Amino acid sequence: MNIIVEDLGLIDYDSAWKLQDEYATEIAEGKRKPTLLLLEHPHVYTFGRKGNAENLLWNESQLKEKGISTFWVDRGGDVTYHGPGQLVGYPLIPLVPIRPDRSEEEVSDVENENIRPVRSDYIGYIRNLEKMLIGVLMSYGIASGQIKGKTGVWVQADVHSKCPRCKPEDKQKPAKIAAIGVKVDANGISRHGFALNVNPDMEYWDGIIPCGLPEPVVSLEDLLPEPPDMGDVKEKVKEAFYKVFEK
């Protein structure tokens, strides 16, 4: 597929969202190669198409005190957190052949998610993102996997049982370490993507019910003797991403 990777560093959510639109349009027009954006965001809660405001637990005063922005966006899923120390990846890649013969009505339907370009490819894409992240975690000696009927990557209770900050009751359950929420636009270009918890301030998950599911959330820092270097994690993600998607 010949994918290029851009490291945007720390960038505010709105700017990255607009950049996705710009790049995806260029990719659809053949003016840009498929692109993977790697970045971190300032503190932000985002709600996807299935977002439920009741899953935001902190009030306006608390959000202001913590410096948290909120956005309602066009990806799949409910509410999630992004912040410094979390590696976010936005793959902008064509999942299906572009069909220039689509009518304006068809295009509008896809953008509104009434229909989706080749659903099997959409689901397969999500599974491949999970596979890629599982490979990254394995490179750190961390066993992880998928949970049937859910989207993301989890570690089993025995893997995070020694997490120093985790509540005793949470150590009995699988814990989520990476979240995924995506969109496929009218041209078959993927938007949004994945978020891997490297060493973020985990307190910010107390302000939401992540993805509407009351379950433990962990980071690489919780599972390793020393927190990994973000640059090293990015390199491992690049390697794993190419392995899965460069076909």
N, C-alpha and C positions, 0 to 999 in steps of 0.2 A: 504493500500500500504506500510505502515511502512516506512515513510520518515524520514530521519535524516536531521538536519539543522546544517550547519557550518557557523560561523560568521568569515569572513576573515578580517574585519576591512577595513583599507584603503589599496588598492592593485592596482598596475598599470594594465592597460587594457590588455596588451599583456600577462602578467603572468596569469591573470584570464581566458583569452581565451584558453591558453594552458592547464590550469587545467581542464577546461570543457571537452576538448578532452580526457584527461587522465581518468577522472572520468566516462565519458559516456562510454568509452570502458570497464572499469571495471564493470559498471552496466550491460552492454549488455552481458558480460561473466559470470554474476552471482557472481562476486567477491566483489561487493559493493552494499549496499542498495540504493534505490532512494534517491537523495540528493537535498536539497535546499541550495544554496549558497547565503548568505546575505553579502553585502559589499558596500563600497564607492570607487569611482575611483578618481585619480587626474584629472585635467581638460583634457577632451578629446572630440573630435567630431568623431562619427562613422557613416559611410555610409553603408546602407544595400544593398541588391541586386537591389533595384530600385533607388539607389542613383544617384543624379544628382549634379555634381560639381558646377553648377550654384547656388545651394542653400547654398553654403558656401560664405558668404558675406565679411569676413575679408581676407585680403591678407597675404602673408607669414610673412611680417614684424609685422603685428598686432598679428598673431598667436604666433610668437616668443615672443613678448612683454608680452602677456597674459599667456605664458607658456602652450599652448594648443598643444596636440598631435592629429594626425588624423589617422584613420584606415578605410580601406574598408574591410567589413566583410561579412559573409555568412548568416546573419539573413534576415528576411523580412523587408520591409520598406525603407525609405530614410534616411536622416541625422538626428541625434539627439545629444544631449549634455549629458555628464556625468561629475559629479564633486563632490567635498566635500559638504556635506549637502543634497545630493540626495541619497536615499536608492535604491540600485540596487539589484534585485533578479534574480538568474539564477537557475530555477528548472531543474534538470536533472532527468527526470522520464520517464518510458516506457509508451508510449501512445497506442501502438498496440502490440500484441504478436510478439515476435521475430520469424522470419521464416528462419531457417537454410538451407532450400532448395532453397533459392534464388540463381540465377546464378550470376557470377561476373558482367555480363552485366547489370542485373537488379539493383544490388547494385550501380553500377556506375551511372545509370540513376537517382536513387533516390538522390544520393549525388549532382548531377548536377541540381536537382529540375525539371527535365523533367517529372518525376512522383513523387508522394508523398504518403507515406503510409496512406491509408484510410483518404481521405481529410476531411470527415465529423468529424473525431476525431480531426484533426488539427484545424478546425474552432471551434469545441466545446471546445477545450483546451484554445483557445484565449478568448472565451466568459467566461470560468470559471476563467481565470486570471482577467478579468475585474470585474466579480462578487466578487472575493476575495478582490480586491482593493476597490470596492464600500463599502464592509463591513467594511474595515479598516477605511475609511473616515467617515462612519456612527458612528463608535465608538467614534469619536471626535465631533459628532453632525453636520457633514458636509454632506449635501445631494448632491449626484453626480450620474452620469449615463453614458450610452453609447450613441453614435450618429450613426444612421443607415448609413452603408456604410463606416464607419471609425473604426480604431482600437485604443483603449486607453480609458481613463476615463476623463470626463469633469464635471465642475460645471457650472450651468446656471448663466446668467448675474446677477440675483438678489442676488445670493450667494456671488459673489466676487465684488459686487458694492461698498463696502467700502474698497477695497484693497487700501492702502495708496500710493503705488508706481505706480499703473496701470493708463494708459492713459485714459482720459475721453471717447474717442471713443471705447476703448477696453472693457469698462465696460458695453457696450451694447450687447456684444457677449458672447457665451459660452467660457470658458477658460479651456485649457487642464492642468490637474494636474498630470497625470500619462501616460507614454508612454509604448508601448508593441512592441517588435520585436522578433520573434522566428524563429527557424529552427527545423525540425525533421530529424534526420540523418537516414542512411540506416538501422539501427537496430530499428528504431522507438523510439529513445531516444530524448527527447526535449533538445534544447540548447538555449542559450541567455535567454531573459525573459522580465522583467518589470523594470521600473524606476519610483519611486514615489518622487516628489519634496517635501522635508521636509523643509529645510531652506538653500538652496544653494544660491550662488550669482547669482541673476537672470540676471545680466548684460551679462552673457555669451550667453544667447539666442539671443542677438542682432547680434551675428556673423553668424547666420544661419537662414534659413527659415525652422523651425522644421518640419520634415516629409514632406517637400515640401508644407506645408500649412501655409499661412500667417494668423495665428490666435493667440490670446492671450495665454500666459502661466502663471500659478500661482503656488504657493506653499502653504503648510500648514501654514507656517509663515504668509503669506498674509491674511489668513482667520481666524486665531485664535488670541486671546488677547496676548498670549505669545507663542513663538516658542516652539514646542514640543521637548522633549528629544529624541534623536535618539534611545537610548536603549529602551524607551517605545514604539516607533513606531515599532521597530523590534519585540518586544513581541506581539504586536497587529497583525503584519503581520504573524508571526508564528501561532498564534491562528486561524486567518482567513484562512490561507493556509491549515492547518490540517482539518478545518471544511469542506472545499470545496473538497480537494483532498484525504484525508484519508478515502478511501472507500473499 
